[in-house]
Amino acid sequence: MGHPLGVGGERRGGNGRRPYGGARRFIRALPPLIILGGVFFDLLTPATYTAAPLFSAAPLIAAPFFSTLTTLLTGFAAVLASVGLHLYNRTISDIPSLTETLTVFTVSALALLINRVVRRSGERLASARVIAETAQKAVLPMPDERIGGLQCAARYEAAQADAFIGGDLFAVQDTPYGVRLVVGDVRGKGMDAVEAVAIVIGAFREAAEQERTLEGVAQRLERALAREGTRRHGLDAFEGFTTAVLAEIPRGDGGGTFDGFVRVVNRGHPPPLMLYADGRLDTLEPGEPALPLGMGELASWPDRAEARPYPPGATLLFYTDGLSEARNPAGVFYDPGERLAGAIFPGPEELLDALVDDVRLHTGGGSTDDMALLALSRPAAGQPERRRTMPVVPPGGPGEPRGEPGHRP
């Protein structure tokens, strides 16, 4: 797959190096360069000029970026340079010289204190990240790569930096009735949204195993959110809802193979896409629009699952509106159907990798909403491990003309 990210989705520059590598090397070299520059400045200027500000700056620069030992050594080198120069100039006993050396020593001690504060804050941040990652795995676990004979991949891209989970959700489960899944988007942000995500996924896990029909699963989720609504106060008690799409890939009578179709119940969610093995693409628009979960009492018609063909070699793509409502600097929405039409991918992982890269290019690297993606591929009989692919993202990046949106074999 030709796209501008390195292996594993790590963003790299055009030369394959990690971003900001040059800047980091410059920062690492800055403290000794400043001390060295201070020495030359003092030697090449009259005695009335002093390099004490440069010697004081070196440990302060080292404090937030280096270890405690490196900061200590930088401060020691700065004080040593100041004392050495005064000895060389035979001004060590002068009051201004003593004041300058004391100033450098005091600033170096403050740099050590700053270093300890920064490192302690970093440790707390790292601990918070571990807790957030653990919470994500508990509330929104990543599905296995193979579920019930299907190839599966999922992504969660948070709009907020260092956030791991928000109001978007996905879950896949192999049940006696086939492989069932849900992808949804809870209204709202923050911990209330995370709590609603946990409720929806918990209700889905139980209902997917027990309900004989996909409509029954949707109604169980509806009742779970209704119960949650009675515990809420204020606006959420009246306007809390979750857009969701539920799907079921049933097995045949033998139970080992699939029937060749997928059932879908869409409750006000962006429609999934069906990518066929030859590059064709269909949008699984619902026949009748339905209200989101949590608003079922306002609807006058029951849920109705719609069956669509799901042939071997095809891939189902489910996503939240963080994908379809991603905008570029000109305000143009991202159109996944247009971008993916005609493209062929070896599997769901490569599909999501290319899609995430393409959205970043479209938005310029920024996003205002979380994005959840889930892809399920049905392997074809005798399908090779790798197929010829067509990248969504042009190899040269956004500046290179894209030409046709994809390749149709």
SVG drawing of the C-alpha trace seen along z (x, -y; Angstrom):
<svg xmlns="http://www.w3.org/2000/svg" viewBox="-47 -47 92 76">
<polyline fill="none" stroke="black" stroke-width="0.4" points="0.0,0.0 1.6,-3.2 0.8,-5.9 2.9,-8.5 3.0,-6.8 5.7,-4.4 5.2,-0.9 2.5,-0.6 1.0,-3.9 3.8,-6.0 4.0,-9.3 7.3,-9.9 8.8,-12.6 9.6,-12.2 13.1,-10.8 11.7,-8.1 12.9,-9.8 10.7,-10.6 9.3,-14.1 11.1,-16.8 14.3,-14.6 16.4,-17.6 14.8,-19.8 15.4,-17.3 19.1,-16.9 19.4,-20.7 17.9,-21.0 20.2,-18.3 23.2,-20.1 22.0,-23.6 23.2,-23.6 26.9,-22.7 26.8,-25.1 25.6,-27.9 28.3,-27.2 31.0,-27.0 29.7,-30.2 29.8,-31.9 33.5,-31.0 34.4,-32.4 32.3,-35.5 34.1,-36.2 37.6,-35.6 37.0,-37.7 35.3,-40.7 36.6,-43.3 36.5,-42.6 33.5,-44.8 31.4,-42.3 30.2,-39.1 28.9,-35.8 27.0,-35.0 23.6,-35.2 24.6,-32.5 26.0,-30.3 22.7,-30.8 20.6,-29.9 22.3,-26.5 20.9,-24.6 17.5,-26.3 17.3,-25.0 18.4,-21.5 15.9,-21.3 12.7,-20.5 14.3,-18.3 16.9,-16.2 17.4,-13.9 18.3,-15.1 21.9,-13.9 22.3,-15.7 20.8,-18.9 23.2,-18.6 26.2,-18.1 25.1,-21.1 24.8,-23.3 28.2,-22.1 29.8,-22.8 28.3,-26.3 29.6,-27.1 33.0,-25.6 33.2,-27.7 32.3,-30.9 34.9,-30.2 37.6,-29.2 37.2,-32.3 37.4,-34.5 40.6,-32.7 42.0,-33.1 41.2,-36.8 42.5,-37.1 39.2,-38.6 38.1,-35.8 38.2,-37.9 36.3,-40.9 32.8,-41.5 31.2,-41.5 32.9,-38.2 31.7,-36.6 28.2,-37.9 28.2,-36.4 29.4,-33.0 26.8,-33.0 24.1,-33.9 25.1,-31.0 25.2,-28.6 21.7,-29.8 20.2,-29.4 21.7,-25.9 20.1,-24.9 16.7,-26.3 17.1,-24.3 17.4,-21.1 14.3,-22.0 12.5,-22.7 13.7,-19.4 12.3,-17.5 8.9,-19.3 8.8,-18.5 9.8,-14.9 7.2,-14.4 4.5,-16.0 5.6,-13.7 5.3,-10.6 1.8,-11.7 0.9,-12.2 2.3,-8.8 0.3,-7.3 -2.8,-9.0 -2.2,-7.7 -1.8,-4.2 -5.1,-4.5 -6.8,-5.9 -5.5,-3.1 -6.7,-0.6 -10.1,-2.2 -10.2,-2.1 -9.4,1.6 -12.1,2.2 -14.8,0.1 -13.9,0.3 -11.7,3.4 -10.3,3.9 -11.8,6.9 -9.8,9.9 -8.3,10.0 -10.5,13.0 -14.1,13.4 -16.3,16.2 -14.3,16.7 -14.3,13.0 -11.2,10.7 -11.7,7.8 -10.0,4.4 -11.0,1.4 -9.6,-2.1 -10.5,-4.8 -9.1,-8.2 -9.7,-10.8 -10.0,-14.4 -8.6,-15.6 -4.9,-15.1 -3.9,-12.4 -7.6,-11.3 -8.2,-7.6 -12.0,-7.2 -15.0,-9.4 -18.5,-9.0 -17.9,-6.8 -18.2,-3.0 -17.9,0.3 -18.3,4.0 -18.2,7.3 -19.3,10.6 -19.5,14.2 -23.0,15.5 -25.2,18.5 -27.0,16.4 -23.9,15.3 -21.4,12.5 -23.1,9.4 -21.8,5.9 -22.7,2.4 -21.1,-0.9 -22.5,-4.1 -22.0,-7.6 -23.3,-8.9 -24.5,-12.5 -22.3,-14.6 -18.8,-14.6 -16.8,-13.8 -17.5,-11.2 -21.2,-11.1 -20.6,-10.0 -18.1,-7.4 -20.6,-6.1 -23.3,-5.8 -20.7,-4.0 -20.2,-1.4 -24.0,-0.9 -24.6,-0.4 -21.7,2.0 -22.7,3.9 -26.3,4.2 -25.1,5.3 -22.9,8.0 -25.7,9.6 -28.5,9.0 -26.3,10.3 -26.1,13.7 -29.8,13.9 -32.0,12.2 -33.0,14.3 -33.4,11.3 -31.3,8.2 -34.4,6.1 -34.6,7.6 -31.0,6.6 -31.9,3.0 -34.8,2.9 -32.7,4.2 -30.3,1.3 -33.2,-1.1 -34.5,0.1 -31.0,-0.1 -30.6,-3.7 -34.2,-4.5 -33.2,-3.1 -30.1,-5.2 -32.1,-8.3 -34.2,-8.0 -30.9,-8.5 -29.8,-11.6 -30.7,-15.2 -31.0,-18.3 -30.7,-18.4 -29.3,-14.8 -32.5,-13.4 -34.5,-14.7 -32.1,-14.8 -29.7,-11.9 -29.5,-9.6 -27.1,-7.4 -27.0,-7.0 -26.1,-3.4 -26.0,-0.8 -26.3,2.9 -25.4,5.7 -25.6,9.4 -23.8,11.8 -25.8,15.1 -24.3,18.5 -25.9,21.1 -27.8,24.2 -24.5,26.1 -23.2,23.3 -19.8,23.3 -20.2,20.9 -22.1,17.7 -25.4,17.3 -24.0,14.6 -25.9,11.6 -25.8,9.2 -28.8,7.8 -28.6,4.2 -30.6,2.1 -29.8,-1.6 -30.9,-4.0 -30.0,-7.4 -26.3,-6.5 -24.1,-7.1 -24.7,-4.2 -22.0,-1.5 -20.1,-0.9 -19.8,2.4 -16.4,2.7 -16.5,5.5 -13.5,7.6 -13.4,5.9 -13.3,2.4 -17.0,1.6 -18.6,-0.1 -22.2,-0.4 -23.6,-2.6 -26.0,-0.6 -28.6,-3.3 -31.6,-2.3 -34.9,-1.9 -36.7,-3.8 -35.1,-6.4 -35.2,-5.6 -34.6,-7.7 -31.5,-7.1 -31.5,-4.9 -33.0,-6.6 -35.7,-8.2 -37.8,-5.1 -40.8,-6.4 -41.1,-9.1 -41.2,-6.6 -44.4,-5.1 -42.8,-2.2 -40.9,0.8 -37.3,1.7 -36.9,3.6 -33.6,5.3 -32.7,5.0 -30.8,7.8 -28.1,6.9 -25.7,9.2 -22.4,9.9 -20.4,12.0 -17.0,13.6 -14.1,11.1 -16.2,8.1 -15.5,5.8 -18.0,4.0 -16.9,0.6 -18.7,-1.0 -17.8,-4.5 -19.0,-7.4 -19.7,-10.9 -16.2,-11.9 -15.2,-10.5 -17.9,-11.8 -18.0,-15.2 -14.2,-15.8 -13.5,-19.0 -10.6,-20.4 -9.4,-24.0 -11.9,-25.1 -14.8,-23.5 -15.4,-20.6 -16.6,-17.4 -14.7,-14.2 -16.6,-11.7 -15.5,-8.1 -17.6,-6.7 -15.9,-8.9 -12.4,-8.3 -12.7,-4.6 -14.6,-3.8 -12.4,-1.6 -9.7,-0.9 -8.7,2.6 -7.1,3.5 -5.4,6.8 -7.5,6.7 -9.4,4.6 -6.2,3.4 -4.8,1.9 -8.1,0.3 -8.3,-1.5 -4.6,-2.5 -5.1,-4.1 -8.4,-5.7 -7.0,-7.3 -4.0,-8.6 -6.3,-10.1 -8.5,-11.8 -5.4,-13.4 -4.4,-14.7 -7.9,-16.0 -8.1,-17.9 -4.5,-19.0 -3.9,-16.8 -6.6,-18.3 -10.1,-17.1 -13.0,-18.4 -14.7,-15.1 -13.8,-11.6 -13.8,-8.9 -14.5,-5.2 -13.9,-2.8 -14.7,0.9 -14.1,3.1 -15.1,6.7 -13.9,8.7 -15.3,12.0 -12.5,14.1 -13.1,15.6 -12.4,19.3 -8.8,19.7 -8.2,16.0 -4.4,15.2 -2.8,13.7 -2.0,10.5 -3.9,8.8 -2.9,6.0 -3.8,2.8 -4.5,-0.8 -3.6,-3.4 -6.2,-6.0 -3.5,-8.5 -1.2,-9.6 2.4,-8.5 3.7,-12.0 1.3,-13.5 -1.4,-16.1 0.7,-18.2 0.7,-15.5 -2.3,-15.3 -4.5,-12.4 -6.0,-11.7 -8.7,-9.0 -10.1,-8.2 -9.2,-4.6 -8.4,-1.7 -11.1,0.4 -9.7,3.8"/>
</svg>
